[in-house]
Amino acid sequence: MTRVEYLLLALLTLPSALAPLHAQNLKEVIGPDCLIGVALNQRQSDGLDSAATAVVRQHFNAAVAENCMKAEGLQPEEGQFDFRRADNFLRYCEDNGLVPIGHCLVWHSQAPRWFFKGADGGPVGRDELIQRIQKHIAAVVGRYRGRVRGWDVVNEAVEDN
């Protein structure tokens, strides 16, 4: 079996393995020293899915935003930030006793078009790209300093091939 197959098997058998413990929820079984996280889509973190919120409150103590903290949505135009969706995610976490984890500051996918393009329309130069990344990270992390426990800084930095 591959590692992925073992992981899937473990996840599929987890509920039956935990049943004898008679705990009411996963976060109680694991204990207070470990975060049990869930990824939330925008509909969920906007509080529009009450069934999901019930499951989240029962089983999890941490959450990561599926998309609303990615550069494409946060900074669609250079220097113009839109924090509304990310703010909603943080508010949802705070209202539901979840430790928020930021996802993700730099990723080749779901980055705004301007992020990797130079003024001539070609690829941006190394130094300018580094400055853009630094400014983006400073603005986002600075806004949520003290409210987000940790960050996925770079997502999928190495391609499969």
Secondary structure by P-SEA (a helix, b strand, c coil): ccaaaaaaaaaaaccccccccccccccccccccccbbbbbcccccccccaaaaaaaaacccbbbbcccccccccccccccccaaaaaaaaaaaaacccbbbbcccccccccccccccccccccccaaaaaaaaaaaaaaaaaaaccccccccccccccccc
